[in-house]
Amino acid sequence: MSNRVALVTGANKGIGFAIVRALCKKFDGDVILTARNVDLGKKAVSQLEQEGLTPKFHQLDLLDRASIERTKSFLQSEYGGLDVLVNNAGVAYKVAATEPFAEQAEVSVRVNFRGTLDVCEVLFPLLRDHARVVHVSSMGSKMAIDRCSDDVKRRVKSASEQSTTDSIEKLLDEFVQAAKSGKHQELGWANTAYGMSKIGVTVSAIIQQGQFNKDSRKDLVVNACCPGYVATDMSSFKGHKTIDEGADTPVYLALLPPASDSPKGEFVSDRQIKTFWATLDICKESAEWLESCVCSVAPSLHYKPLIDRDFVKTGENPRLRA
Ligand SMILES: NC(=O)c1ccc[n+]([C@@H]2O[C@H](COP(=O)([O-])OP(=O)(O)OC[C@H]3O[C@@H](n4cnc5c(N)ncnc54)[C@H](OP(=O)(O)O)[C@@H]3O)[C@@H](O)[C@H]2O)c1
């Protein structure tokens, strides 16, 4: 009943699968591999069992509140709480996707942002002292905030300073409505459905850490992170990191030792805290990574490959502005 337990969403493949693999080796307790599709989830568990690991399976679909509630009941009855939650599940439209931008915006925000918040809302009451929560966001969230108008940036920053996620939820609703009216760019939103949804994910971690700091439970920590550019279905296997390399930062955050001062409520990449609001910080990333990231996750930028040296120096790429 009091066994420690870690749970990973969207873990039947890709980075989530590798996060489960690493936690099975490093976490002192049971690891729950969750997936929306039972067959795919159980197949993934079998694969890890063949490696000598012993994850458990539970079905969880971000879009099905009842499945999240069932997961809560399972954790409650089997473990009496939760020690590690990795919100990894997510979707991204392909470069060649033909769905209208409005649809991409609605679905991306619904799954990546709202779905993640739903999991938090249902499972956070189970978190025990010293629990660690990790949101697998993306550097695409930083690139998206940089491409928003100053007014939108100011409003998102203000939302991040609130005590609840209400304001960021309203802003993301506004973005989806603007996308539906075809006026999102005119109104100052970035032209990337995935990036905008991940702004919501990154900002949620900042707000939730503020809530955790006031919580009567001890030492609750939540961070958002970018796994890097990873070879998975999502990136059409173009990423230069393996899934195990992509799992490194999420697992590092999931296993932060008790009473860690930092990172808390941060955006982390390659185990380093990134200043979410500063455009210049992007310049520290490799030009190769940026080029790949923009091409893969922000198709609507119509980006032509080849990053200018000036972009690396200044954060400004004339090709993106053109
Ligand atoms: N790959 C990269 O380069 C990269 C870069 C930055 C951030 N990320 C982030 O890393 C995370 C993992 O991505 P990945 O590259 O490993 O992608 P992936 O291979 O496509 O895996 C995504 C996982 O999320 C699951 N999922 C999708 N919708 C779901 C839902 N409604 N409920 C539950 N699970 C759902 C998928 O399940 P199905 O198999 O059933 O579809 C799959 O297990 C995502 O949050 C992504 O945004 C990836």
The ligand as a MOL file (V3000), in Angstrom:
LIG
                    3D

  0  0  0     0  0            999 V3000
M  V30 BEGIN CTAB
M  V30 COUNTS 48 52 0 0 0
M  V30 BEGIN ATOM
M  V30 1 N 10.3440 14.0520 -30.6820 0
M  V30 2 C 10.8000 15.2750 -30.4610 0
M  V30 3 O 11.7690 15.7230 -31.1350 0
M  V30 4 C 10.1840 16.1490 -29.4050 0
M  V30 5 C 10.7130 17.4490 -29.2400 0
M  V30 6 C 10.1740 18.2690 -28.2310 0
M  V30 7 C 9.1440 17.7930 -27.4440 0
M  V30 8 N 8.6320 16.5330 -27.6430 0 CHG=1
M  V30 9 C 7.5420 16.0900 -26.7660 0
M  V30 10 O 7.8550 14.8300 -26.2070 0
M  V30 11 C 6.6450 14.1240 -25.9040 0
M  V30 12 C 6.7390 12.7190 -26.4720 0
M  V30 13 O 6.8330 12.8360 -27.8800 0
M  V30 14 P 7.4370 11.7010 -28.8320 0
M  V30 15 O 8.3910 12.3660 -29.7260 0
M  V30 16 O 7.8460 10.5350 -28.0470 0 CHG=-1
M  V30 17 O 6.1330 11.4030 -29.7020 0
M  V30 18 P 5.4150 10.0370 -30.1460 0
M  V30 19 O 6.4180 8.9810 -30.4310 0
M  V30 20 O 4.4680 10.4540 -31.1830 0
M  V30 21 O 4.6370 9.6000 -28.8090 0
M  V30 22 C 3.5670 10.3580 -28.3320 0
M  V30 23 C 2.8450 9.5300 -27.2880 0
M  V30 24 O 1.7460 10.3040 -26.8070 0
M  V30 25 C 0.5920 9.4730 -26.8810 0
M  V30 26 N -0.6500 10.2280 -26.9700 0
M  V30 27 C -1.0850 11.0400 -27.9540 0
M  V30 28 N -2.3230 11.4850 -27.6610 0
M  V30 29 C -2.6770 10.9220 -26.4810 0
M  V30 30 C -3.8200 10.9680 -25.6550 0
M  V30 31 N -4.9090 11.6660 -26.0190 0
M  V30 32 N -3.8250 10.2800 -24.4990 0
M  V30 33 C -2.7590 9.5450 -24.1290 0
M  V30 34 N -1.6490 9.4360 -24.8750 0
M  V30 35 C -1.6120 10.1110 -26.0350 0
M  V30 36 C 0.8200 8.5970 -28.1130 0
M  V30 37 O -0.0640 7.4890 -28.1100 0
M  V30 38 P -0.4690 6.7520 -29.5080 0
M  V30 39 O 0.6720 5.8250 -29.8530 0
M  V30 40 O -1.7270 6.0070 -29.1390 0
M  V30 41 O -0.6800 7.8030 -30.5290 0
M  V30 42 C 2.2700 8.2260 -27.8550 0
M  V30 43 O 2.3610 7.2220 -26.8980 0
M  V30 44 C 5.5090 14.9480 -26.4930 0
M  V30 45 O 4.8820 15.6980 -25.4730 0
M  V30 46 C 6.2250 15.8630 -27.4790 0
M  V30 47 O 5.5220 17.0510 -27.7010 0
M  V30 48 C 9.1220 15.7030 -28.6090 0
M  V30 END ATOM
M  V30 BEGIN BOND
M  V30 1 1 1 2
M  V30 2 2 2 3
M  V30 3 1 2 4
M  V30 4 1 4 5
M  V30 5 2 4 48
M  V30 6 2 5 6
M  V30 7 1 6 7
M  V30 8 2 7 8
M  V30 9 1 8 9
M  V30 10 1 8 48
M  V30 11 1 9 10
M  V30 12 1 9 46
M  V30 13 1 10 11
M  V30 14 1 11 12
M  V30 15 1 11 44
M  V30 16 1 12 13
M  V30 17 1 13 14
M  V30 18 2 14 15
M  V30 19 1 14 16
M  V30 20 1 14 17
M  V30 21 1 17 18
M  V30 22 2 18 19
M  V30 23 1 18 20
M  V30 24 1 18 21
M  V30 25 1 21 22
M  V30 26 1 22 23
M  V30 27 1 23 24
M  V30 28 1 23 42
M  V30 29 1 24 25
M  V30 30 1 25 26
M  V30 31 1 25 36
M  V30 32 1 26 27
M  V30 33 1 26 35
M  V30 34 2 27 28
M  V30 35 1 28 29
M  V30 36 1 29 30
M  V30 37 2 29 35
M  V30 38 1 30 31
M  V30 39 2 30 32
M  V30 40 1 32 33
M  V30 41 2 33 34
M  V30 42 1 34 35
M  V30 43 1 36 37
M  V30 44 1 36 42
M  V30 45 1 37 38
M  V30 46 2 38 39
M  V30 47 1 38 40
M  V30 48 1 38 41
M  V30 49 1 42 43
M  V30 50 1 44 45
M  V30 51 1 44 46
M  V30 52 1 46 47
M  V30 END BOND
M  V30 END CTAB
M  END
